[in-house]
Amino acid sequence: MLADLGRPVVGRLVALAPVLFGITLLVFVLNAIALGDPARAAMGQRVDPDALERLRHEYALDRPLPVQYALWIGRLIRGDLGMSFREQRPVVEVLAERAAATIRLALAATVVSIVLGMAIGGIAAARSGGAVDHALMAVAVLGISTPVFWLGMMLSLVFAVTLDWLPVSGYGDGDFPHLVLPALTLGALHTGTVARMTRSSLLEVVRQDYISAARAKGLSETSVLGKHALRNALIPVVTVIGIGLADLLVGAPLTETVFAWPGLGRLLVAAVGQRDLPVVMGAVLVFALIYVLGNLLVDVAYLVIDPRLRDGRAS
């Protein structure tokens, strides 16, 4: 199977090259427009004009934007994201300190959305048209519609303040109790979407003839859905899970801010407020790269689930 996957995966990696170039260009232009003069913001309003010019020259901020972009790309290829204005340290070091916390939170939130979303969607499909189906879909819509920051504060109020079961905020020593509320908050953002797609996809698959044949053999509804229908219903669900990475990346700064989680999202919010341009560009670039790689993993999952896609036989 690995040999069959090799050529399609390489083709997708080659196709990512122009996408990554476009991301770097977009990140640079948007940050240049949105953040104004980062040198003045970094040094404050009362600053010696000579010192300000020296800082601009040091970071090539006095050069035309195309030259700044070319210099930035050159450093980026070498793995150099520049120096933080505020911390006077390499941006790579600043990001590396926060990346592990964000990856841990994103993985936990993804697991929450997959487990809860597919369970809710599967139960709703098995009870299609009934009260249980309507109740679960109402919960799914509520999960999609609820703002992340509000849900985070309500979960903290109930489980941390009122019941005193879990920590209110913080990372602790990286222990599991500190991860529960942020993961539930961020995962709920996407659980409803996964649930609705799982239900819709399963209901479409169960209309097929082979499902009717399985039922005619006397198999239980749980066996029919779990063993026969679920695999063929997975591709739309996997697509939604991959697209959901965007939701997780958008929700990460809010979730990390509410729970004082020391991740990239909270770092990005602080860097924007401080006009720390190199850190902002580095963090946004990392988020974009995570999203692109996540979609690559979704493409690989397609090839594993449906072997026909490996040689283009499936439409």
N, C-alpha and C positions, 0 to 999 in steps of 0.2 A: 504493500500500500504506500509506503514511503517513496518508492520509486515513481509510482503513479502521481504522487502529489508534487514531486520535484519541479517539473516544468511549469504547471499552472502557478505555483507559488513564486517561482522566479519571475514569471511574466507579470504578476501583480506587484512584485518588488520594483521592477523596472518602471511600471506605470506610476509608482509613487514619487519618482524623482521630480517631475514637473509640479506635482502637488506640493511637495515640500518646499520647492523654490517659491511657489506662489504664496505659501504660508509665511515664509521669511519676509517676502516683499510686503505683504499685507500687515504683518506685525510691525515692521519698521515704519511704514507710512502712517498707520493709525496712531502709534505712540508718538511720532514726531508732531502730528497734528494735535493730539489730545493733551499732551503734557506740557506744552509751551516750552519755556526756557528752563530745563532741568538744572542748569548750573546755578542760576539765581535762586531757584527753589531750594537747592541743596545748601547754599551758603546763607540764606535768609535775606531779608530786605535791606538791612544795614550792613553793607559789605564794601570793602575797598574795591574800587573799579579795577585796579591793576590785578588784584588777587582774582577777581571774577574773570578777567581776560585770560589769566594764566590757566585757570581751571578749564575754561572753554577750549583753549589751545591743547591742553593735556589730553582732553577727551575728544579732540577733533570736532568739537561742536561749532567751531568757527569756519568749518569747511562746508561746501555745498552739500545738499542732501544726497545726491548720487555718489559723491566721494565718501560720505559717511557710511552709506549702505555698502559700498564696495569694501571699505575697510572692515566693517562689521562682519560681512560674509567671509572675508579672508581669515579673521580671527575665529569665526564660528567653525570653519572647516578644520582648524587646528584644535578645536575643543575649548577655545577661549571665549567666554561670554563677557569679558571686560571686568572692571572693578566697580563695586558698589559705591555710590556717592556717599552714602550715610555711614556704612561700616568700614569702608576702605579695605575691603577684602575681595578676593576674586568671587564673582557671582556664582561660579560653579560650586565653591565651598558653601556659600549661603544657601543655594538650592539643595545641595546634597544633604544638609542638616535637616531640611524639612521634607524631603521627598519620601522617606520611609514612612512617616506618619500619614501622608496623603495616600500613598499606595495601599497601606494597611486599611485605611478607612474606606477607600474606593472598592477594594476587594470584598470587604465585609458587607458593604452596602449592596454590591452586586449579588452576593450570595443571598442576602435578605430578599432582594427583589425577585430573584429566580425561584427560590424555594417557596416563598409566600405567594408570588404571582402565579406560578404554575399550579400550586395546590388549589388556590382559590378558583382559577380558571377551569381546572379539571373537575372540581366538585360542581361548579356551576354548569358545566357542560353535561355532567351526568344527571343533574336535576333540572335540565333545561325546561323553561316555561313555568317552573314552580316557584313557591315562595322563597326557597333557599337560593335559587338562581337570581331572583330579583334583589334579594337582600345583599348577596355577595357582590353583584354588579354595582349596587348603590355604594357599597364600601369602596369598591375600586374607583368609581368616579370621585368619591370624596378624597381618596388618596391622591388622585391626579390634581385635584383643584386646590388642595390645602397648601398655603405658602409654607416654605421650608422653615423660615425663621419662627413663624407662629407655632408650628407643630413642635419644633425643638423646645421652645419655651414651655409649652403645655406638657410635654413629656417630662421635662425637668421638674415642673411644678408637682406633677402627680407622683412620679417614681423616685425622685430625689428629695424633694422638700417635704411632701405630705407623707409618703410611705417610708422614706429613708432607706430604700432598697439599693440605690445606685448612687455614684458620685454625681454632683451637680455639673461639674465641668472639669477640664484639665486632661492631661495625658497620663498623669501618674508615673508609674514605672513601666508603662506600656502594657499594664495588666488588662485582662478581659473586661472587668466591670466598667472601666472608663470608656471602653469601646462601644458598649451596648447602645446607649442612647444616641450618640452620633450616627452609628450605623443604621439604627431603626429610622431615624429622621431622614437621612439621605436616601436610604433604600425605599422608604415609602413614596418618595417622589416618582419612582418608576414601577413600583409594584402593581399599581392599578393598570398601567399600560400593558404590562406582561400578562396580567390576569385576563384582560379583555381580549387580547390577541390569542391567548391560549384557548379560551372558550370558543371564539369565532373559528379558529383553525380546526379545532376538534370537531365542532358541529358540521363543518364542511366535509371533513374526511369521513365521518360516520355515515354519510349518505352514499358512500361508494359500495359497489357490489361485494367486494371481499369482506367488508364489515358485516353486511347482511348474512354472508355465508358463515362467518364466525359465530354470529348470534344463532343461526340455525343449528349449529352443532351443540348448542346448549351452554356455551360459555357465559359466565357472568358478565354483567355490564362493566364491572371494574376491570376484569381481564381483557375485555374487548378494547376498552379505552386505553388501558395501561400498556398492553403488550402489542396490540395491532394498530391502533390509531395514532398513538402518541408520536412514534418515530416519523411517520409521514406528515404529521402536523408540525414538526419541529422547525422547518426552514423559515416560515413566517415569524415564528417566535424568536428564533435566533437573530433574525433581521432586526426585530424590535429591541432585543437585548443589546445588539451592537449600536444601534442608533441611540439607545438609552445612555450610552457613555457620555453623550453631549449633555444630557440632563444632569448626570452625576457631576460633570465638570462645572456646569453652571451653578449647581447647588452647593458644591464644595466650599467656596468662600463664605457663603452665608452660614452653613452648618459649622464650619470651623470657627467662625467668629462667635456664634451663639455659645458654643461649648468650649471656647478658649483652647481649641485643638491646634497644636503647633505644626500646621501643615503648610503646603504651598498656597492654598487658597487664602489663608489668613495673612501670609507673607505678601501676597499680591495686593490685597486690600491696603495693607500698611504702606507698601512701596508706592502705590498710586497716590496716597495722601501725602507722602514725603517727596514726590516727584523724583524718585530714585529710578531713572530711566533704564539703566542696565539690568536692574533686578526685575522691573516690570517686563521688559522684552524677553528676558530669560525665562521667567515664570510662564508667560503667555505661550512662548515657544514650546515649553515642556508640556503644557496642557494640550496644545495642538498636536504634538507628537504622540501623546497618549491616545488621543482620539483617532488619529490615523492608524496607529498600530492596532488599536482595538478593532477597527473596521477590517484590517488585514486578517486578524484572528477570526472574525466572522466569515470572511471569504474561505479561509481554511476549514472552518467548521462546516460550511456548505459542502465542500469536497468530501469530507468524512461522512456526512449524513447521506448524501446522494452521490454514489460513485459515477453516475452518468455525466455529472458536471465536469469530471476530470478530462473527458475528451470531447466535451461540447455536445453530447447527445441529448441532454435535457434542454428544453426551451426555457 
